Amino acid sequence: MPPEITVCECWARDGLQSVPRFVPTEQKIEMLNCFTEAGFRKMEVTSFSHPKLLPQFSDAVEVLKGIKRKAGVSYVVLIPNLKGFERLEVCQKEGYGASEIILMISSSEKHNLLNFRAAHEQAMAEHAEIIRRCHQFGIKVIGCAGTVYGCPVGGDLRTEEVAKIVRFYLEQGAQTIMLGDTTGVANPALVRERIGELQALFPQAEFIAHFHDTRGTGIANSLAALELGLKYVDGSIGAIGGQPATGASKYSTGNTGNTCTEDLVGMLAEMGVQTGIELPQLIAAGIRAEEIVGHRLRSNLIYAGPVIHGESSAHKAPGVIFSSHKSKDSSTDLARDGHSLNTNPG
């Protein structure tokens, strides 16, 4: 495993796209600024999906305008089509655009038709034009192959079906390739097999591990991918995310969110893998995320706290400040000061 990993925080885009209630613009900006200050070097900021189709991102321009930028941090935007990119072009010209964009084509054509209303050939033609225009602006491109490990409407996929999408993006000049487990069907054995085959086919490609935690395997799958040498992995605060809340019928049941960022980063920290992310600030962001969405999310770390390796009492460890605020649906004591937290003894 690489000694240093870049974790991309997806809460504000892949996370919020599944939330039907509109999250106020100022709260999105607040969270994105928290991520920057916590040490994330990469984060998904928003989506340029059609505002009527996904009202959650009707404030995409305002969010890009409002966030505080930090040198060395990549601010990522999802672009669904050419019209969306034309909106981003205006932002780029006015100086508040994106560092990178995500373009996605599902490896399963059935899913791509359902999710983007486009066949592979149509999507590729449009994405090729978008990538050409990205190069003119100096915007980096993340080419995302979706449903890499299986499709909720089309079933299992062969590696060559995924390779078709990967090859297209690489030939067009995408800098990195995201391998999306769109509905959380992967397992570590399949991850090692699929990514291993793709690494053999495309030895120069830089892959991004992107797993959903639909069946509770997000952390295990992410670790399996990192052990293959991947240096980039995605997560979402509180494990939210998934199918966009457009009002369409659900094509997957159960949890729909991404791998939980807090739990992933906490585990990597215990393994001695550097991410540059400060755990106390990450925990504070996780607590704030629950307040914003209005219900408990699926992070374990914000309730259990980091591992304590020295002596400690049942109530607090030396140098760590705790608070007695209790969440609405748990007796767990949360640290509103952003330093740590403590579970009730007994």
Secondary structure, DSSP 8 states (H G I E B T S, - for coil): --SB-EEEE-IIIIIGGG--S---HHHHHHHHHHHHHHT-SEEEEEE-S-TTT-GGGTTHHHHHHHS---TT-EEEEE--SHHHHHHHHHHHHHT---SEEEEEEESSHHHHHHHHS--HHHHHHHHHHHHHHHHHHT-EEEEEEESTT-BTTTB---HHHHHHHHHHHHHHT-SEEEEEETTS---HHHHHHHHHHHHHH-TT--EEEEEB-TTS-HHHHHHHHHTTT--EEEEBGGG---S--SS---SS-S---B-BHHHHHHHHHHTT-B----HHHHHHHHHHHHHHHTS--S-SHHHH-S---S---SS--TT-----EE-TT---EE-TTSS--B----
